[in-house]
Amino acid sequence: MKGKIGVGLLLLTVIGSILFWPASRSDADVRKLYIYNWSEYMPPEILEDFTDETGIEVILTTYDSNESMYAKLKMLDATGYDLVVPSSYFVSKLREEQLIRPLDKSRIDHLENLSPLFLNKDYDPNNTYSLPYLWGATAIGVNAEFIDPSSITSWRDLWNPKYRGQILLMNDVREVFHIALRSLGYSANSKNPKEIKAAYRSLQQLMPNVAVFNSDAPERPYLSEDVYLGMLWNGSAFKAIQDNPNIKFIYPKEGAVLWMDNIAIPQNAQHIDEAYVMINYLLRPEVAAKISAKIGYPTPNQAAKAMMDASFATNDVIFPPTAIIQAGEFQSTVGEANPLYNEYWQKLKTQQ
């Protein structure tokens, strides 16, 4: 009898343990972070290491344009994601439409690692809403096998009739108008209808030289020798040069197109604590160095450069000298002038 009672108690104990065992890794217990970022812009190993260290599961969704990101955030009323990575002039747009929230700087470590060259820009004064993640420059790509690089010093050189059918332009309205405006002596962020129209007229004259609009791996047409000259991102140029040393990258005298992709928190993000944990993680110099080396674009994290391979950290294609940065102009919002840019852009492309 005693033995039967003992077995019964044991069974009750086991059943009770199963029924009331804590679900230590259930969906309700796992901390999560939803990131909306450009494709191939945050290496998987970085996210894996972050999860291993913090226990926070990262759900990454990607987009291929600022416009796509904006439309999704707008549709969702800035919910569904905890971090987004808008480019410079879209930070202004998101801020003005209250789709991103001010940052609580008291919760952010390692701010001193960011170079002052990339802070306090006009699209986000005092970095109230965003912090720089990666940045880049658009300048001139040249295939030295066909064109003497020393003969190319200016954006205006792209207009030379001898380059008919040889030019690559980015498939991006603001970048293309940027080079026309700067070559005419205007701000690349002009809102003046007369200046924008003058840039359009100038670009009409450039069109016979244009072989292709391409913002999808723009180094490829250079490597396949479909084009010999045109616009090129510095990260794409770095990749191209590895495969073909004849590809050269030239910063024009009017200044390069400068852009920055920035970390921001949507207004109605649901996982604020986790978002700040990730921001602090990304600001670590060793993490920033790994991202830059993997992606091929420069980091604004000045402390990270000491941790990079010297051949990468000292490459002027990847990290333009200070004078080049100061001569360039970062893209910013053009507000009510946007429809005019888009109208001229559509006219320009139908002329191709």
N, C-alpha and C positions, 0 to 999 in steps of 0.2 A: 504493500500500500504506500509506504513511504517512497519507494522507488518510483511509482507511477506519479505521485504528486511532484516529485523532483523533475521528472521529464516534462510534466505539464507546465511547471513554472519556467523551465528552460525554453519551451516553445513560445510561451507568452512573451518572454524577454526578447527572443529573436524577432518575433513578429512586430513587437513594439519598436525595436531598433530600426526595422525596415520602414515602418510607417512614419516614424518621426525623425529619420536620418536627415540632417540638413542638406539641402541641394546647393552645395558649395559653388558649383559652376553653372547654375541655371541661367537662362536668359535674363531673369530679373536681377541676378547678382552681378553679372559681367558688366563692367563699365565700358561704354562705347563712345566712339567719336566718328562723326560723319564728315568726310572731307570732300569738297568739290574742287577739282584741280585740272589743269591742263594735262593732256595725255603724255605719258612718258616723262613726267616732270618731278616725280617723287619716287626714287628707287625703291623697289619692293623690300630690299634688305634693310633699308632705313625704317620702314614701317614694321617689319618683323622684329627688329631690335627694340623699337619703341614698345611694342606689345610685350616682349619678353621682360623688359625692365619695369614697366608700369602696370602690366596686367590689363591695360586698356585696349580693347579690340577696335581696330580701325576699319571702317567701311569707306572705301575710296570709289568715287564716281568721277568720270572725266568728261571734259568738253573740248571742242576744237576752236572756239572763238569766244571773245568777250561777249559778243551779242547773244550767243547761245546761253552762256552762264547768266547773263542779265535777265533774259526772257524767263528762264526757269525760276530764278529767285523771285522775280516779279509775280509770276503765276502762283507760286507757293507762299506769297506774302512773307518772304525771308525766313521760312521755316524749312525743316528737313535736313539742313546742313549746319555744321558747327564751325567750319572754316572754309573760306573761299580764297581764290588767288587771282584777283583782278589786276589787269595792267594799269599803268599810271593814270591815264585819263578816265578810265572806268571807275577808279576809286572815287573821283569827284562825282560822277553820275550816281553811284550807289549811295554816297554820303548825302547828296542833295535830295535824293528820294527816300532817305531814311531806311535803306535796305541793309545797312551795316551799322554796328553800334560803336560808340567810343570805347577805346581800350582803357582798362584800368592798369596804369603803368606800375602801380604798387604791387601788382601780381606778376610782373615780368622781370626776370633775371637776365643778366648778360647784355643789357642794352648798350653798354659801353663798348661791346665788340663791333657794333655797326659803325662804319665809316661815316663821318659828318658829310662827306660828298653826296651821300644818298639819302640824307634826312632833310626834313623841313622843306619839301618841295611844294610848289604852289598848288598841286592837286590835293595835298593833304598837309596844310601848315601844322608844324609841331608834331606831325605823325599822330594826330589825335585818333584816327580811325584805322591806321594800317602801319605795318612795318615791312621793309623791303625783304624779299625772299631771294630772288635771282634777278639779274639785270642783263642788259645786252645793248649792242650797238649795231645799227644797220649802216654799212658804208659801201664801198665799191669793190666788187670782185673782178679780177682780170686774169685771163689765161695768157701768161707771158710767152707762150709758144706762138701766139698769133698777134698779140698787141704788146707793144713796148710799155711796161708799167710806168716808166718815167714820164711818159706822155700824158698820163692820167693824173690830174691833180684836183679836179673840180667836178661837182655834179653836172655842170654845163657841158662837160666833155661827152656826156651821154647823148647830147643833141647833135653831135657831129654827123653830117650826112654819110660819111664814109662807113659808119657802123650800122647801116641799114639792115634790118632783119637780124641783128646780132645781140640785142639787149634783153636782159631779164629784168622785169619789175616785180615787186611783191604784189600779191593779190590782196592788197590792203589799201583802202581809200586814204586813210590818214598818213600812212608811210609814203605813198606816191605823191600826194599833195605836199607833204613835208618837204621833199627834195625840190619841188617846183617853187614853193614859197621861199625857201631859203636861198635858192639860186637867184631869185628876184630881189633879195634883200629884205624880205618880210619875215615876220615870226611864223614858225611852223604851226602855231596855235591861233592863227589869225581868225577873227570873227567878222572881218571887214568884207562885205560882199564884193567890192571892187577888187580887192586883193585876191580873193578866192577865184573870181572870174579871170583875172590876169593869169593865175596859176593854171587854170583850166585851158586857156588859150595857148599857154606855153606847152602844156602837156599834149595838146592836139598836134603841135609841131614835132613832138617827140615820137608820136605813134608809129610813123613809118620805120623807125629803128627797132621797135619792140617785136621780139620773137614770141615771148610768152609772159603771162602773169603766173607766178608760182610762189606760194607760201607753204607748200608741203615738201619739206626736205629740199630747199632751193639749191643746195650744193650739187644735186644730181645732174641738172642740165649742164653745169660747168664740167663735171667729170665725164659726161657722155659727149662733150664738145658740141652740144646743140646750141650753146651760147658761149660767147667769149668775154662778155662784158655786162655789167649791170649791178643791181642791188644785191647785197648778200649780208646775212647776219653773221656776227663774229663767231658764234658757236658753230654754225654751218661751215664757215670758212676754215675753222680749225680742223674739222673733220675732213674737208676736201683736200687740204694741204697734206694731210697724212697719206692720202692716196695718190695725189699728184702735186709734187712740189712746184709745178709751173703755175698753179693757182696762187695768185697774190691778193692781198687784202689792203686796200688803200683808204685812209681817212681823208675825205675831201676838205678843201680849205674852208668851205662854208660851214663845216661842222657836220658830224654824224647825226643820224636819227638815234636818239637815246630813249630807251624804254625800260620800265621796271615792272616786275610782277611782285605783288604784295600780298601778305597774309592779312586777312580781315575776318571778323566774326559777324555773321549775319545778325540782323536786329532781333530776330525771334529764335535764335539758336537754342536748342534744348539741353545741350551738354557743355555748359560754360566752363565748369571746372576742368573738364578734360581738354577743352580747347586751350586753356592757359598752360596746361601741362605740356601739350604739344608745341606751343609757341616757345616755351622755355627750352624744350628739347632741340628744336630747330636752330635756336640761337647759340647753342654750344659750338665752339669753334671746330671741334673734331667732327661733329655731325655736318656742319656747313661745308667743311672741306670735302667730305665724302660725297655729298650731293653735287657740288660743283664739278668734281673730277669725273663723276659718273655721267652727269648730264651734258657737260661740256660748255657750260656758260659760267660767267664770273659771279662770284658771291660778293655781296656788299659787306660781308663779315670780315673785317680787317684782321682779326685775330686768327682766322682760319688759314690765311695765306702762309703762315709759318709752318703749317702742318702739311702743306702740299708738296708734291714733287717739284723741284726747282724749275724744271723745264716747262712745267705748266704755269706755275705762279709768276714766272718772269716773262711769259710770252705776251708781247704787245697786242697780238690779235685778240687773245682772251681778256687780258687786263690792260685796256688802253691807258697810256700815261695820263696824269692829271690834266695836262694842258689840252689833251684831246677831249676829255670829259667836259672841261670848262668851255670849250669851243662849241660843243654840241648843244642840243636843246631837247629836254624831255617833253614828251607828249603830255598834253593836258586837255581837259574838256573844252569843247567849243560851243556847248550849250545849244542855243537856238540856231546856230549856223549849221548844225548837223544835217538837216534836210537839204540844204544847198550843196554841201559836199557830196551827199549821196546822189543828188540829181545830176551833178556834173560827172560823177563817177560812172553812172550808168550810161550816160551819153558817150563818155570816153571809151568804155569797153565795147560798145556797139560799133565804134569806129574801127576797132582792131581788124 
